[in-house]
Amino acid sequence: MKYTRSESLDRLESTIEAGEPVIGAGAGTGISAKFAERGGVDLLIIYNSGRYRMNGRGSLAGLLPYGDANEIVVEMGHEVIPVVEDTPVLAGVNGTDPFREMSVFIEDLRRRGFSGVQNFPTVGLIDDDSTFRQNLEETNMGYDKEVEMIREASDQGMLTCPYVFTEEQAKAMTEAGADVIVSHMGLTTSGDIGAETALDLDEASERVQAHHDAAKSVRDDVHVICHGGPIAWPDDAEYVLNNTEGVVGFFGASSIERLATEDAIENQARKFKSIDF
């Protein structure tokens, strides 16, 4: 591990005490990580959907059988970790993976320089009341396996920043030792491959607050940040942070690397095509 759990938490708490938002950034490529770090983000998170989105596919590709998510995050670590200078890098771990001994895999991630973990891919994105989700839970591939993964990583001294989708999950993850609860509002809207169906910002603020309150009811030292759905742009995150109590930041994946890239590349190409000669 490049940073121990206590070192990572000290950095986050210094940011909070300074009155600044904690910002985590998803990085699907080394260049995304390098320039997000230059922009001052507090955490970098890499997982399979980062690779897919930066290859022009929707982020939900990470939930489908297009590749071994845990092997992909190891490969991405080779690409990202060497170019990061001074920011903790977290691995998105598929905690439901039935083909890995999770304690061994977590130990391997530590050895490779990851400072923490997040639960992605996550079955939390699949509707609780769907037959598919119920079948996953019934066949030992449910959200409880993700909770167990977070507990294992916490026990091994890694920073843990899990996605939660309900108040019950916020409590379960906090009880498992989570350091930062990431209140997930669904697939990020906006851009060419973003979602079109989402909550509005007021609904999102209410849900984020409920997740915050649930987590804090278990352990007061847990931090809560928001992610996804309609919280796509800086103004959206600012709105949610100003309409909640105790929520200390935002995690942006598509918001920080995909949306910025879409506009920048298209506009740069248009400028070259408009050259007069």
C-alpha positions in Angstrom: 0.0 0.0 0.0 1.2 3.5 -0.8 -0.9 5.0 1.9 -2.2 3.3 5.0 -5.8 3.7 6.1 -4.8 6.2 8.8 -2.7 8.2 6.4 -5.5 8.4 3.9 -8.0 9.3 6.6 -5.7 12.0 7.9 -5.6 13.6 4.5 -9.3 13.5 4.0 -10.0 14.9 7.5 -7.5 17.8 6.8 -9.5 18.6 3.7 -12.8 18.6 5.6 -11.4 20.7 8.4 -10.2 23.2 5.8 -13.8 23.6 4.6 -13.1 22.0 1.2 -15.2 19.2 -0.4 -13.7 15.7 -0.5 -13.5 14.9 -4.2 -12.9 11.4 -5.6 -12.3 10.8 -9.3 -12.8 7.7 -11.3 -9.9 7.1 -13.7 -10.2 4.8 -16.7 -6.8 5.8 -18.1 -3.5 7.0 -16.9 -4.0 10.4 -18.4 -7.3 10.8 -16.6 -5.6 10.0 -13.3 -2.7 12.3 -14.0 -4.8 15.3 -14.8 -7.4 14.7 -12.1 -4.6 14.6 -9.6 -3.3 17.9 -11.0 -6.8 19.3 -10.5 -6.5 18.5 -6.8 -8.7 15.5 -6.3 -8.4 13.7 -2.9 -8.9 10.1 -4.1 -8.6 8.2 -7.4 -10.7 5.2 -8.0 -10.1 2.7 -10.9 -12.5 -0.1 -12.0 -13.6 -1.9 -15.1 -16.3 0.6 -16.1 -13.7 3.3 -16.3 -12.0 1.4 -19.1 -15.4 0.8 -20.8 -16.5 4.4 -20.6 -13.2 5.7 -21.9 -13.6 3.3 -24.8 -17.0 4.9 -25.6 -19.2 2.3 -24.0 -21.8 3.0 -21.2 -20.7 2.6 -17.7 -23.2 -0.2 -17.1 -21.0 -2.4 -19.3 -19.1 -3.0 -16.1 -22.0 -5.1 -14.8 -22.2 -7.4 -17.8 -20.0 -10.4 -18.7 -17.6 -8.5 -21.0 -14.6 -9.2 -18.9 -13.2 -10.3 -15.6 -13.7 -7.2 -13.5 -11.2 -8.1 -10.8 -8.5 -9.0 -13.4 -9.2 -5.7 -15.3 -8.7 -3.6 -12.2 -5.3 -5.2 -11.7 -4.4 -4.5 -15.3 -5.6 -0.9 -14.9 -3.4 -0.6 -11.8 -0.3 -1.2 -14.0 -1.5 1.7 -16.2 -2.6 4.2 -13.5 -0.6 3.7 -10.3 2.9 4.5 -11.8 1.7 7.9 -13.1 0.1 9.0 -9.8 2.4 11.1 -7.6 0.7 11.9 -4.3 -3.0 10.6 -4.2 -4.4 7.4 -2.8 -5.6 5.0 -5.5 -8.5 2.8 -4.8 -9.5 -0.4 -6.6 -13.0 -1.2 -7.6 -13.5 -4.8 -6.4 -16.2 -7.2 -7.5 -17.0 -8.5 -4.1 -19.4 -11.2 -5.4 -16.7 -12.8 -7.5 -17.1 -16.6 -6.8 -13.7 -17.4 -8.3 -11.5 -15.6 -5.9 -10.5 -16.0 -2.3 -11.2 -12.4 -1.3 -8.7 -12.2 1.6 -5.9 -13.2 -0.8 -7.1 -10.9 -3.5 -7.3 -7.9 -1.2 -3.8 -8.7 0.1 -2.6 -8.8 -3.5 -4.1 -5.3 -4.2 -2.3 -3.9 -1.2 1.0 -5.4 -2.5 0.4 -3.8 -5.9 0.1 -0.3 -4.4 -3.6 0.2 -4.0 -4.5 2.2 -0.9 -8.2 1.3 -0.6 -11.2 -0.3 -2.2 -14.7 0.3 -3.4 -17.4 -2.2 -4.2 -17.7 -2.1 -8.0 -19.2 -3.8 -10.0 -22.1 -3.8 -7.6 -25.4 -5.6 -7.5 -26.7 -2.5 -5.8 -27.5 -1.1 -9.2 -30.0 -3.9 -9.9 -33.5 -3.2 -8.5 -34.1 -4.8 -5.1 -37.5 -6.0 -6.1 -36.5 -7.6 -9.4 -36.5 -11.4 -9.7 -32.9 -11.2 -11.0 -31.7 -9.4 -7.9 -33.6 -11.7 -5.6 -32.0 -14.7 -7.4 -28.5 -13.2 -7.0 -29.1 -12.8 -3.3 -30.5 -16.3 -3.0 -27.5 -17.9 -4.7 -24.7 -16.3 -2.7 -23.9 -13.5 -5.2 -25.7 -10.7 -3.4 -24.8 -7.4 -1.8 -23.9 -9.1 1.5 -20.8 -10.4 -0.3 -19.8 -6.8 -1.1 -20.2 -6.0 2.6 -17.9 -8.9 3.5 -15.3 -7.7 1.0 -15.4 -4.2 2.6 -15.0 -5.8 6.0 -12.0 -7.8 4.8 -10.3 -4.7 3.3 -10.9 -2.8 6.5 -9.4 -5.6 8.6 -6.4 -5.5 6.3 -5.9 -1.8 6.9 -7.2 -0.4 3.6 -9.3 2.7 3.1 -12.9 1.6 2.3 -15.3 3.8 0.3 -18.3 1.6 -0.6 -21.3 2.5 -2.8 -24.6 2.3 -1.0 -28.1 2.6 -2.4 -30.4 2.2 0.6 -30.4 3.2 4.3 -30.0 -0.5 5.3 -26.9 -0.8 3.1 -25.4 2.4 4.6 -25.8 0.9 8.0 -24.4 -2.5 7.0 -21.3 -1.0 5.3 -20.7 1.3 8.3 -20.9 -1.6 10.6 -18.4 -3.5 8.4 -15.9 -0.7 9.0 -16.4 1.6 6.0 -14.5 4.9 6.2 -16.4 6.8 3.5 -19.9 6.0 2.4 -20.6 6.9 -1.2 -24.3 7.6 -1.6 -25.1 6.3 -5.1 -27.9 8.0 -7.1 -27.7 5.7 -10.1 -26.1 6.0 -13.5 -24.8 9.5 -14.2 -26.8 11.6 -16.6 -25.6 13.9 -19.4 -23.2 13.5 -22.3 -23.3 11.1 -25.2 -23.5 7.8 -23.3 -25.1 9.0 -20.0 -28.4 8.0 -18.5 -31.7 9.8 -19.4 -33.7 8.5 -16.5 -32.8 9.8 -13.1 -34.0 11.5 -9.9 -34.1 15.2 -9.8 -31.7 17.1 -7.6 -34.1 17.6 -4.7 -35.0 13.9 -4.6 -31.3 13.1 -4.8 -30.6 15.4 -1.9 -33.2 13.8 0.2 -31.9 10.3 -0.5 -28.3 11.3 0.1 -29.3 12.8 3.5 -31.1 9.6 4.4 -28.0 7.5 3.6 -25.9 10.0 5.6 -28.2 9.8 8.7 -28.4 6.0 8.5 -24.6 5.7 8.4 -24.1 8.2 11.2 -26.6 6.3 13.4 -24.1 3.4 13.4 -20.8 5.3 13.8 -20.2 9.0 14.1 -16.7 9.1 12.5 -17.9 7.8 9.1 -17.8 10.3 6.2 -20.5 10.5 3.5 -20.1 11.8 0.0 -22.5 11.7 -3.0 -22.4 10.3 -6.5 -24.2 9.7 -9.7 -27.7 10.1 -11.2 -28.5 13.8 -11.7 -25.3 14.9 -9.9 -23.3 15.2 -13.1 -21.8 18.7 -13.1 -20.0 20.9 -10.4 -23.2 23.0 -10.0 -25.2 19.8 -9.3 -22.8 18.7 -6.6 -22.8 22.1 -5.1 -26.6 22.1 -5.0 -26.7 18.7 -3.2 -23.9 19.7 -0.7 -25.8 22.9 0.1 -29.1 21.1 0.5 -27.8 18.4 2.9 -26.3 18.4 6.3 -23.0 16.7 7.1 -22.3 15.4 3.5 -18.7 16.3 2.8 -18.0 15.7 -0.9 -18.6 14.1 -4.2 -17.3 11.2 -6.2 -17.3 11.7 -10.0 -16.4 9.1 -12.6 -18.2 10.0 -15.8 -18.6 13.5 -14.3 -14.9 14.1 -14.2 -13.3 12.1 -17.0 -16.0 11.3 -19.5 -18.0 14.5 -19.7 -14.8 16.6 -19.7 -13.3 14.5 -22.5 -16.4 14.4 -24.7 -16.5 18.2 -24.9 -12.8 18.8 -25.0 -12.0 16.5 -27.9 -15.1 17.5 -30.0 -14.4 21.2 -29.6 -10.7 20.8 -30.3 -11.4 18.8 -33.5 -13.9 21.5 -34.6 -11.3 24.2 -34.0 -8.8 22.4 -36.3 -11.5 21.9 -38.9 -12.3 25.6 -38.9 -8.7 26.6 -39.8 -8.5 29.1 -42.6 -5.7 28.7 -45.1 
